[in-house]
Amino acid sequence: MEVVMSLMLEAIIITIVMLFIFAAAFVTLLLLALAMVPVERGMSKIIWESTAPKRRIEAQPGGTFRDFSSKH
């Protein structure tokens, strides 16, 4: 009977330790992800700005073909 109780106690302790290790690893990765949020936002902003289409320079309103041909 003592052997069975010691095996059960050992199994319970091992299970609790494994759950604690899992929870500690999860919390560590969560905190790392939260700490990296500003870096990710900055990199994302840089990438979006570099891949955005360039704005075209608008032609002056009111210009006609005759105005253009007289200048050139």
N, C-alpha and C positions, 0 to 999 in steps of 0.2 A: 504494500500500500504506500509506503514511503517513497518508493522508486517512482510510482505513478504520479504522486503529488509533486515530486521534484521535477519530473519531466514536464508536467503541465505548467508548473511555475516558470520553468525555463522557457517554455514555448510562449507563455504570456509576456514575459520580460523581453524576449527577442522581438516579438510582434510590436510591443510598445516602442522599443528602441528603433525599429525599422520605420514605424510611422513617424516618430520624431525626426529621424534623418530625412525622410521624404518631405515633411513639412518645412524643415529648415532649408532644404535645397529649393523648395518652391518659393519660400519667402525671399531667399537670396536672389533668385532669378527675377522675381517681381520687383524688388528694390533696384536691381541693376537696370531693368527695363524702364522703370520710372526715372532713374537718373539719366538715361540716354535719350529721353524724350526731347529736350532742347536741342541736342546735337542732331537728332533725326529731323526735326523741324527745320533747322538751319540748312541742312544738306538738301532737303526736299525743296526748300525755297530757291536755293541756288540752281538746282536742276530744272525747276519749272521756269525760272527766269531765262536760263540759257537755251531752253527748247521752245520758248514762246516765239511766235512769228514776229519779225521786226515790223514796226509800223512804217507805212509808206508816207512820204512827205506829200501832203495834199497840194494840188495845184491851186494857184491863186484864183479865187472866184471872180467871175466877171470877165475873164480873159477870153478873147475870141481868136479864131484862126488868123484873121487879118492882123491883129496885134502881134501875134507870134511871128507871122511872116514878115512884118515890117521891121521887127527887131533883128531877125536873122537873115 
